[in-house]
Amino acid sequence: QVQLVESGGGLAQPGGSLRLSCAASGFTFRHYAMSWARQAPGKELEWVSGIYSDGSETYYADSVKGRFTISRDNTKNTLYLQMNSLKPEDTALYYCAKDRGSRLSYQTVHYGSTWFFPNEYDSWGQGTQVTVSS
């Protein structure tokens, strides 16, 4: 069965960096787009970033653009999120999610900063906590 296991979360100071990883198994990783999403306490799930199955296209929510970098290694079945210039508002539980297709949807690409489309994903990890605090 599909398994997505996130790691790399922890405590970081404002302005600091963290690198999240998501180890995937149980499906042909290189065939599917992948995304990162996050949920802060008391808030709804928010899409953060996504990447095409072959890594050719990447997209970001406005809130993280220029600070976060998504990447994938299809030889290692692993998704990454490099987070730099962290802010307290980045504090959240971060999830990786498997898209239903090889590309991100038009809705996510164009409206992902405002709306979250959960039906586009069919598998989720358990999440890894990121806390940004001095």
C-alpha positions, 0 to 999 in steps of 0.5 A: 500500500502507499506509504508517505513518511515525512521527516526533518521537522523540528525547532528553528529560529526565525531566519533559520532553515530546515529541510523536510523529506518525504520517503515514498513507497508502495507506488511508482513514485516517478509517475506522480506529482507531489505536494507539500501542505501544512496546517497551523494550530487552529487553521485550515490545511494550506497548500505550500508547494508542488512538483511535477512527476519528472521534476520539470515544474515547481509551484509555490504558494505566495506565502513561501515563494522565494524562501522554500524550494521543493525538489524530488529524487525519483531514484530514491523515491523521496520528496524534499522541501528546503525551507529558508528564512523561516518565520514564526508563521511557518509553524505548522504540521507539514504533510506530503501528499501524492497527487492523482496525476503526473501534473498539478491541476490548473486550480492548484497552480493558479489558485493554490495560494488562496484555496486548497483542493484536497480531492486532488490528492489520494494519499497523505503522510502522517506529518512532521512538526515545524516550529519556528520560535526564538 
